[in-house]
Amino acid sequence: MSTSGSEEDSSSDLGVSVSVAAARLGVRTSTLRSWGNRYGLVPSSRTVGGHRRYSPNDLLLLDAVQASVTDGVPPALAAATALAGTKTMTTVVKGAERRRRGAGPGGRVLGVPGADSAARGLARAASQLDLDGAEEVVLRGLRERGVLHTWDELLRPVLIAAGARWAETGDGIEVEHVLSEATLGALRRRRVELPAPEPGPAVLIASAPDDQHSLPLHAVAVGLGERGCGSRVIGAQVPFNTLASAIRRTRPAAVFVSCVLPGSTSAQALVAELPRTRPRTPVVVGGQGWAPALPPELQFAPSLRVSLDLLEKASLRARLFQPPRP
């Protein structure tokens, strides 16, 4: 056993495995294997044990192919151009393909200027309406970088690009739907994978009555899970009286209420329904739907990170000072 481990460690200078190369590019391993079978983009190195590895030159080649595919060049032509090393051909093909974009299952590939390879891979999968591929990219980000990085650096750029396209052209709502479904699926899968939270009251999570956005709820739940805090997601469009009933029944460590749409809810209406618990249940609100001036009973969180910090603090306090149940 030790011989095999040392063999793999000593072979790291020869290159990287298909899974590492795929993660680097933001694509599925099956995509790289398909490129190898169809276009000859195979790893050029092998370990002592015969395992294939992508060399640094192989990775540069894959980067060039991915960049061309992201720009709309068909994979076969992108691979042939990269293998031939003909920059002029790539330029000509890009110009021709830009004029022909719009055909295909996902329309044009979403542009995410300045984003990393994972975000470009997510944009490409969503544009091709590849729900499973998009979900795998998001799940990989959650596993490797955590929910904060994934939310801010992977999801937000692509979601913003999809929203901007729809606002400008009226097209691409199907791409937004794929992104939302993929993200929701990845967040739910990641939450199940996380270790069980520490014993104690959980955080209650819901959206305001007129807000149907559920992604922020599950992002908060995963973030709390990463910090060892328990949570209960009620869901979107929860009436405040229903939320109040859930607070009385579950005695949560804290409550998080999301409202994404500006002007769609009332902080005063929420406060009016809050039950009088002892000690008082902390209530954190997030999203653009809340007015800047809030009643003192509510804490505003301007970002996912601040939301998690406030809720984690409340969760830790609840574990220490949990009153006995009647």
N, C-alpha and C positions, 0 to 999 in steps of 0.2 A: 504494500500500500504506500509506504513512504517513497519507494522508487518512482511510482506513478506520479505522486504529487510533485516530487522534485523535477520530474521530466516536464510537467506542465509549466512549473515556475521557470525553469531554465529556457523554455521555448518562447517566453513572452517577447523576447527581442525579435523573434521571427515574424511577428504580426499579431493580429487579433482574430478572435473567433467570429463566426457569422452573427451570433447574438450581439456581441459588442459592436460590430460594424453596423448592424441594423439600428441599434440604439443611438449610435453616433449620428446616423443619417435621419433618424426619426421615421423609419419605415419598418415593416414587419420582416421577420427572417424569411418568410415565404417569398417576399418580394425579391430579396437578394438571391435566393435560390433560383427563382424564375429568371432573373437577369442572367444568372450563370448558365442555366440550361438553354435559354433562348438566344442569348446574345454573346455568350462566351466571356462574360465578366466573372470569371472564377478566381478564387484565391490562388496566388502563385507560390505560396510557401507551405511547408508542412513541418509538423513537429517530428521528433524522433519516433513517436508512436504512430505517425501517419496521419494525424489530424490536420485538416487544412486550415490555413491562416491567411488573412488578408495582410499583405505587406504595406508599408507606408505608401509606396507607389500605387498599389491597388486602391487604397483609400482615396488618394488624389483623383484617380480615375473615376471612382464611384461618385466623388463630390462633383466632378464635371458632368457626369451623366444626370445626377439628381438636379443640378442647377438648370440644365437644359430642359429636363422634363417639367420642372417647376415653371419654366418660361413657356411651356406649351408644346415643346418638341416631342413627337412620338418616341417612346422608349427605344424602339429598334433603331431609329435614325440617330437618336442621341448617343446610343452605345457605339454604333458604327463610327460616328464622327469622333467620339472620344478615343476609340481604339486607333483610329487613323491619325489622330492628332492634328486634324485640319481645322484651324480656327476660322478660316475664311468660310468654309462650308457651314460652320455653326452659325456665323453671323447671317448668312443668306437665309438659312433655314428659319432662324428666329424671326426675321422680318416677314417671311412668308407665313409662318404659323401665327404671328400676331394678327395678320389680316384675316386669317381663317378661324380664329378663336370663336368660341360660342357653340361649336358643334360638340357632340359627345355627351355622356351621361351627366356631367356636373357643370357644363358650361366652362367658362374661363376659370383657370386656377386663381384663387384669391391671392392678391398681392399683400404681403406682410413685410414691408420694408424694414430692415434693421432687426428682424426677428431671427432666432437661431434655427438650426436645421430641424429641430423637433417641431417648432411652430410651422415651418414650411411643410413638413410632412403631414401635419394635422390639416393644414389648409388644403393640401392636395387631395388627401383622402376625403375630406368633406365635399370638395368640389366635384369629386367623382362619385359622390353619394355612397361611399364605402363606409357604412356604419361600423362594421366590425373592425376595419382597419383604423378608423378614427378613435374608436374606444380603446384599442390596444395602445395607441400613442399616448392617450391621456392616462391610462392606467400605468404605463411605464414611467411617465413623469411623476405620478403620485408615489410610486414605489421607490423611485431613485432620488427624487428631490423634495418630496413632501408637498402638502397641499398649498402652502403659501407661494412657493416658487411656481408650481404648476398653474395656480390661479392667475398670478400676475404676469408671468413671462411666457406661458404657453397658451392658456385659454383666452385671456383678455385681448391680445393682439389679433387673434383669429376671429373672435366674436365681434370685435369692433370692425374689422375688415368686412365681415359678412353683413353687419348692420349698415355700414357705409355704402356697400354696393346696392343694397335694397333701397336705401334712401335716395340714391342717385338715379337708379335705373328702374326700380320697381321689380327687379328680378332677383332670384336667388333665395327666396324664402325657404325653398326645400333644403338648401345648404345650411341655413340656420337651424332648421329642424333636425337635420342629421347631427350637427354639432351639439345641440341640446341633448338629444337622445344618447349620443355617445358619451358625453360628459356625465350625464346622470347614471348611465350604466357603469362607468368606470368608478365614480364616487361610491356607488353602492357596493360594488365588488371590493373596493379597497377598505371600506368600513368593516366588512365582514372579516377581512384578513387581519385586521389589527388585533392586538392582544386585548383581553377583557379589561375593562376599566377598573380602577380602584373602587372598592365598596363605598357606597354613600349615595346621597341624592343626585339625581341626574339633572341635566339642563334641558328645559323644555324649549322646543324650536318650532316656529310657525311663521307664516306670512300674514300680512294684514288682510282684512276681508275682501278688498277689491284687487289684491295683487296675486296673480297666478304664477309668478316666478318661483320655482322650487329649487333651482340650482344653488343659490346662496345658502339655502337651508342645509343641503347635504354637504356643501363645502365646510360649513361651520361644524357639522357633526363629525366629519372626517378629521378636521383640525383638532377638535376636542379629543377625539380618539387617539390621535398621535401624542397628545399630552396626558393620556391616562385618565381622562374625564368622561363620564358617562353622559349620554344624551338620549332624548326622545324626540323624534321628528313627527309632528302632527301632520304637517303638509301645508299646502297653499290655500289661500282664501278662507282663512279660519275666522269666523265671527268672534268679536271680542268677548261676548258672553260665554261662548264655547271655550275660549281660551281660559277665561276666569274659572270655569267649572273644572277644567283640567288642572289648573294650579291648585285648587282646593283638594282635588282627589290625589294628586301625586306628590304634593309638597316638594317642588323642585328646588335645586340649589340656586337656580337663576332662570330667567326667561329671556329668550332672544326673539324679537319680532322684526322681520324684514319687510321693507316696502320699497320697491325699485322705482315705481312710477311716480313722478312728481305730482303733488296735489291730489293724490288718490286716497288719502286717509287723514284721520284726525288724531293727534296725540292726546287731546283732551278726552276724546271718546274712549281711548284705550285706558287712560287713567281712571275714568269714571267707572269702568267695569272691574278694575283690579281688586281682588279681595284683600281684606286687611289681615295679613298674616303676621305672626310673631315668631321669630324676628321677620322684618319686612323682606319679602322676596325681591332681590335685585332684578330690574328689568332693563335690558340693553336693547336698543333699536338701531338698525342699520339700513342704509339705502338712501336714495335721493328723494324718497317720498315723504321724509320727515322735515318739518320746518326747522330752521336754524335755532329758534328759541323754543326750548322744550320745558315742560313742567319738571320740577325737581325730582319727581318720582322716577323719571326716565334718564338713562345714560345713553348718549349718542356715540356710536362707533363709526368713524369715517372710513374705515377699511376693514378687511378681513382680519388682518393682524391685530388691530386694536380690539375688535370683537372677541377674538380668542383670548387675548390678554385679560380683558375684563371678566369674561366668563370663567376662565381658569381660576382667577383669583377668587371669584364667588364660590366656585366648586370646592376649592381647597378650604375656604372658610366654613362651608357647610359641613364638610367632613369633620372638622375640629369641634364645631359647636352645634352639631345636629341635636335638636331637642327631641326628647322621647315622644313617641307617638302616644296619643291618648288611648 
